[in-house]
Amino acid sequence: MTFRQLIRGFVVPAVILGAPPVFAQNTPPAPPAVTAGWRDGFYVESGNGDFRLQIGALVQADGRFALDDDQEGVTDTFAIRRLRPSLRGRLARHFEFFVNPDFAGGTVVVQDAYLDTVFTPAFRLRVGKGKTPFGLERLLPAATMLFVDRALPTALVPNRDLGVQVLGDLRGGVVSYAAGVLNGVADGGSGDTDTTDSKDLAGRVVVRPFTGNSTSLLRGLALAMAATRGEQSGTAALPAYRSALLQQPFFSYVGAAADGVRVRWSPQVSYFYKQFSGLAEYVHTELPVSKGGVREDIGHDAWQIAGSWMLTGEAAGDGSAAVRPRANFDFGAGHLGAFQIAARYHALRIDRRAFALGLPGAGSSREAEAWTVGLNWYLTPNVKYVVNVERTTFDGGADGARRPENALVFRTQLSF
């Protein structure tokens, strides 16, 4: 029997019986549909949602001016405060990533670069560089801050760090937690590498006791406690503290070095209801510092209370998402967007022992105290104008202290 006869004898009966030939290839299944569009950023997503890529950006153009600066100690300037394109996405349903570089100032800094493995809403594992789970205002997105810059307590708070974190929401968001093992950075600082073998432990717990009660006036109440602990050494672990809006240094160490276990802790509270939002936080940081054979625990404290009110009636929210005007800006149609007023009091106090031991540099102040008022104009959820006026006094305005800073700062922001 020839090969042709063999094939014919096998295929023809199969066709007669209505079965496909055994060597016929089934048509491959159609790939899942892909959708693309705009939802607070351009996105591409698979039909089942397992794969998603979203492109975002944050651009903040500022004008910073010192009022009553006869000695011209501060340079008035226009500046790009943040220039951050970002990529956020999901892979195979259970893996999420975020990459967030910053090009402001003509240099490239990787602010965030991490991968989450999502087991359940109650547990996800994060590896890479991101915000340390500690400061209340620091953890809010830069695009949704009430003011041009964060308050003085954030000067004591770690910023971005590398390591491993676990985080999640329990009982439908009644409790949220985050904890991590991180390289450890100075107060207010960020880092990409570690210079010592020791690591920092960081953790934060948030409780929203009334979030499940849709009719409660306290539904928007959140209480939090955060802490870090880790051994630090060397001069790099000692920070310099700056004023909030003009970013002028008012305290720094000289000839001193960190030499022991640094501990930070911070109780926090936030609340929002309809047009109102507010927050308060207290931060304490303490670290052994040595100089000239003398070693002493040095602790600093900072606190703030801030509030806002939507003049045009929109919901203020908890600060984690952009305010959405009832009608976007359209001057010809008589729509101006949404307006919000905000005010805060904040202060930072240096340990008296630092001055008694001669640790600060020349011209350092022991205390900074500031009042800020602001107006936010939301033209759309993605475009915002901000104007802040702030007065900062040092050492209680005592004779011989640093002159008060009076600042006028305005910002144009694009974010998506």
C-alpha positions in Angstrom: 0.0 0.0 0.0 1.3 3.3 -1.0 1.5 6.3 1.5 -1.2 8.1 -0.5 -3.6 5.1 -0.2 -2.8 4.9 3.6 -3.7 8.5 4.2 -6.8 8.3 2.0 -8.0 5.2 3.8 -7.7 7.0 7.2 -9.1 10.5 6.3 -12.2 9.5 4.1 -14.0 7.5 6.8 -13.4 10.3 9.3 -14.9 12.8 7.0 -17.9 10.5 6.3 -18.5 10.2 10.0 -18.5 13.9 10.5 -15.2 14.0 12.5 -12.4 16.3 11.5 -9.3 14.8 10.0 -6.9 13.9 12.7 -4.2 16.0 11.2 -6.4 19.1 10.9 -5.4 21.9 13.3 -8.1 23.6 15.3 -8.3 27.4 14.9 -6.5 29.0 17.9 -8.8 30.8 20.3 -9.1 34.5 19.7 -7.0 36.6 22.1 -9.0 38.4 24.8 -10.2 41.8 23.8 -8.0 44.8 24.6 -9.5 48.1 25.6 -7.8 51.5 25.7 -9.0 54.9 26.9 -8.7 57.7 29.4 -9.5 57.3 33.1 -7.3 59.7 35.1 -4.5 58.7 32.7 -4.2 56.8 29.4 -4.6 53.1 29.9 -4.5 49.8 28.0 -6.2 46.8 29.5 -7.0 43.3 28.6 -10.7 42.3 28.4 -10.5 40.3 31.6 -8.6 42.9 33.4 -5.6 40.6 34.2 -3.2 42.9 32.3 -3.2 46.7 32.5 -0.8 49.5 31.8 -1.5 53.1 32.8 0.6 56.1 31.8 0.6 59.0 34.2 2.5 62.3 34.8 2.9 65.0 37.5 4.2 68.4 36.5 4.4 71.2 39.1 5.6 74.6 38.1 6.2 77.0 41.0 6.9 80.6 41.7 8.6 81.1 45.1 9.0 84.6 46.6 10.3 85.8 49.9 8.4 88.9 51.2 10.0 91.5 53.4 13.5 90.2 52.4 15.4 93.4 52.4 18.7 91.7 52.9 18.0 89.4 49.9 18.8 86.3 51.8 16.4 84.2 49.7 16.5 84.1 46.0 13.1 84.6 44.4 12.7 82.0 41.6 10.5 80.1 39.2 11.2 76.4 39.3 9.9 73.0 38.2 9.2 71.4 41.5 8.3 68.0 40.2 8.5 66.5 36.7 7.4 62.9 37.0 6.2 60.6 34.2 5.0 57.3 35.7 4.0 53.8 34.7 1.6 51.7 36.7 0.4 48.3 35.7 -0.8 44.8 36.4 0.5 41.5 35.1 -1.3 38.2 35.2 -3.8 39.6 37.8 -1.6 39.1 40.8 1.4 41.3 40.1 1.3 45.1 40.2 4.1 47.5 39.5 4.9 51.2 39.8 7.8 53.1 38.2 8.0 56.8 39.0 11.2 58.8 38.0 11.6 62.6 38.6 13.4 64.8 36.1 13.0 68.1 38.0 16.1 70.2 38.4 17.8 68.7 35.4 18.6 65.5 37.2 17.0 62.0 37.2 15.9 60.5 40.5 14.0 57.3 40.7 11.3 58.1 43.3 9.5 54.8 43.2 10.2 51.4 41.6 8.5 48.4 43.1 6.7 45.2 42.4 3.7 44.0 44.4 2.7 40.3 44.6 -1.0 40.4 45.5 -2.2 37.3 47.4 -5.4 38.8 48.7 -6.7 42.3 49.6 -5.5 41.6 53.1 -1.9 40.7 52.1 0.4 41.9 49.5 4.2 41.7 49.3 6.1 44.7 48.0 9.8 44.6 46.9 11.7 47.7 45.7 11.9 51.4 46.4 8.9 53.3 47.7 7.6 55.4 50.6 8.4 54.2 54.1 5.1 53.4 55.9 5.3 56.1 58.5 4.3 59.7 58.0 0.6 60.6 57.5 1.2 63.6 55.2 4.2 62.0 53.5 2.1 59.0 52.4 -0.5 61.2 50.7 0.2 61.7 46.9 2.2 64.8 46.0 -0.6 65.6 43.4 -3.3 65.9 46.1 -1.5 67.8 48.9 -3.5 70.6 50.4 -0.4 73.0 50.3 2.5 73.6 48.0 4.8 71.7 50.3 4.4 69.3 53.3 4.5 70.7 56.8 7.5 70.7 59.2 6.7 67.3 60.8 7.5 65.7 57.5 11.1 66.9 58.0 11.4 64.2 60.7 9.8 61.5 58.5 11.7 59.1 56.2 10.8 59.5 52.6 11.7 56.8 50.1 13.7 53.7 51.0 14.5 50.3 49.6 13.4 47.0 51.1 10.6 44.6 51.5 7.2 45.5 52.8 3.9 43.7 53.6 0.6 45.6 53.5 -3.1 45.1 53.3 -6.6 46.0 54.3 -8.6 44.0 56.9 -12.4 43.8 57.4 -13.2 45.8 54.4 -10.8 48.6 55.2 -11.6 49.0 58.9 -8.0 48.2 59.6 -5.0 48.8 57.3 -1.5 47.9 58.0 2.0 48.2 56.5 5.3 46.9 57.8 8.8 46.6 56.3 12.5 45.9 56.6 14.3 48.7 54.9 17.8 50.1 54.5 17.1 53.1 56.7 17.4 56.8 55.7 17.9 60.0 57.6 15.0 62.2 58.7 13.3 63.6 55.6 15.7 61.7 53.4 15.6 59.1 50.6 18.2 56.5 49.7 19.1 54.0 46.9 21.9 52.1 48.8 22.9 51.3 52.3 26.3 52.0 53.9 25.9 49.7 56.9 24.8 46.2 57.5 22.0 47.3 59.9 18.4 47.7 58.7 15.4 49.7 59.8 12.1 48.1 60.9 9.0 50.3 60.0 5.4 49.8 60.6 2.0 51.6 60.5 -1.5 50.6 61.5 -4.6 52.6 60.6 -8.1 52.1 62.1 -11.3 53.5 60.6 -13.8 52.4 63.2 -16.9 53.8 61.5 -16.1 53.3 57.8 -18.8 50.6 57.4 -21.5 52.9 58.7 -22.7 55.0 55.7 -24.9 57.3 57.9 -22.3 58.0 60.6 -20.8 61.5 60.9 -17.6 59.8 61.9 -17.4 57.6 58.8 -14.4 59.6 57.6 -12.4 59.3 60.8 -9.1 57.5 60.7 -6.6 56.9 63.6 -3.1 55.7 63.0 0.1 54.9 64.8 3.5 54.5 63.1 7.1 53.7 64.3 10.5 52.9 63.0 13.6 51.5 64.7 17.1 50.8 63.4 20.8 51.3 64.2 22.5 54.2 62.5 26.1 55.5 62.4 28.1 58.2 60.6 27.4 61.7 59.5 25.0 60.8 56.7 22.3 59.8 59.2 22.2 63.3 60.6 19.8 65.6 58.7 19.5 69.3 58.1 16.0 70.8 58.7 14.5 73.4 56.4 11.5 75.7 56.4 8.5 74.4 54.6 7.8 76.7 51.6 11.1 78.5 51.0 13.2 75.4 51.9 15.8 77.4 53.8 18.0 75.5 56.3 17.5 76.5 59.9 19.3 73.6 61.8 22.2 71.4 60.9 24.9 69.4 62.8 28.6 70.0 62.5 31.4 67.7 63.5 28.9 65.1 64.9 27.9 61.6 63.9 25.0 59.2 64.6 26.0 56.5 67.0 23.3 54.1 68.0 19.6 53.0 67.6 17.3 55.6 66.1 13.6 55.4 67.1 10.7 57.3 65.6 7.1 57.3 66.5 4.0 59.2 65.4 0.4 59.2 66.4 -1.9 60.5 63.6 -5.5 61.4 62.9 -7.5 62.4 59.8 -11.1 63.2 59.2 -13.3 64.2 56.3 -17.0 64.9 55.9 -18.6 66.4 52.9 -16.8 69.7 52.2 -14.4 69.5 55.1 -11.1 67.6 55.5 -8.5 67.8 58.2 -5.5 66.0 59.7 -3.1 66.2 62.6 0.1 64.4 63.4 2.9 64.4 65.9 6.4 63.1 65.2 9.2 62.3 67.6 12.6 61.1 66.4 15.5 60.2 68.8 19.0 59.1 68.0 22.3 58.9 69.9 24.8 61.5 68.6 28.5 61.7 69.4 31.0 64.5 69.1 34.4 64.9 70.7 34.1 61.8 72.9 30.7 62.8 74.2 27.6 60.7 73.3 24.0 61.7 74.1 20.5 60.8 73.0 19.1 63.7 71.0 15.4 63.9 70.3 13.4 66.3 68.2 9.6 66.8 68.0 7.2 68.3 65.4 3.5 68.6 65.0 0.8 70.0 62.7 -2.9 70.5 62.5 -4.5 71.4 59.1 -7.9 71.8 57.7 -9.7 72.7 54.4 -13.2 73.6 53.2 -14.6 73.3 49.6 -16.2 76.7 48.9 -18.1 75.3 45.9 -19.7 72.3 47.7 -17.7 69.4 46.3 -16.7 66.5 48.6 -13.2 67.1 50.0 -12.3 63.4 50.3 -9.5 62.0 52.4 -6.7 63.4 50.3 -5.8 60.2 48.5 -7.5 61.2 45.3 -8.0 64.4 43.3 -10.9 66.7 44.0 -13.5 66.5 41.1 -15.3 69.7 40.3 -19.0 69.5 39.7 -18.4 71.1 36.3 -14.9 71.4 34.7 -13.6 74.8 33.8 -15.3 76.3 30.8 -15.2 80.1 30.9 -17.6 80.6 28.0 -20.2 78.5 29.7 -19.8 80.1 33.0 -18.0 77.1 34.7 -15.0 77.9 36.8 -14.3 74.6 38.4 -13.9 74.1 42.2 -12.4 76.3 45.0 -11.0 75.2 48.3 -9.5 77.2 51.2 -6.9 75.6 53.6 -5.0 76.6 56.7 -2.5 74.9 59.0 -0.3 75.5 62.0 2.9 73.5 62.2 6.1 73.5 64.3 9.4 71.7 64.8 11.4 71.8 68.1 15.1 70.8 68.4 16.3 69.1 71.6 17.9 71.6 74.0 20.7 69.1 74.7 21.9 69.5 71.1 22.8 73.1 71.8 24.2 72.4 75.3 26.6 69.9 73.7 27.6 72.2 70.9 26.3 69.9 68.1 24.6 72.4 65.8 26.3 74.4 63.1 26.5 78.2 63.2 23.2 80.1 62.9 21.1 77.1 63.8 17.7 77.7 65.4 16.1 75.7 68.2 12.5 76.1 67.0 10.5 76.9 63.9 6.8 77.7 64.0 4.7 78.5 61.0 1.2 79.5 59.9 0.0 78.8 56.3 -3.1 79.8 54.4 -3.9 78.7 50.9 -6.4 78.8 48.1 -6.7 75.8 45.7 -8.5 76.2 42.3 -9.4 72.9 40.7 -10.1 73.6 37.0 -10.5 69.9 36.3 -9.5 66.8 38.2 -6.1 67.0 36.4 -5.4 70.8 36.4 -4.9 72.8 39.6 -3.7 76.3 40.7 -2.4 76.7 44.2 -1.5 79.9 46.1 0.1 79.8 49.6 1.1 82.5 52.1 3.2 81.4 55.0 4.9 83.1 58.0 7.6 81.2 59.9 9.2 82.4 63.1 12.3 81.0 64.8 13.1 80.6 68.5 9.8 82.2 69.4 10.8 85.5 67.9 13.5 86.1 70.6 16.1 88.8 70.2 19.0 87.7 68.1 17.0 84.8 66.5 16.8 84.3 62.8 14.5 86.8 61.0 11.0 85.5 60.3 10.4 84.1 56.8 7.3 85.4 54.9 6.7 83.5 51.8 4.4 83.8 48.8 4.3 80.6 46.7 2.1 79.7 43.8 1.9 76.6 41.7 0.4 75.4 38.4 -0.1 71.6 38.4 -0.9 69.0 35.7 -1.5 65.5 37.0 -3.0 62.3 35.6 
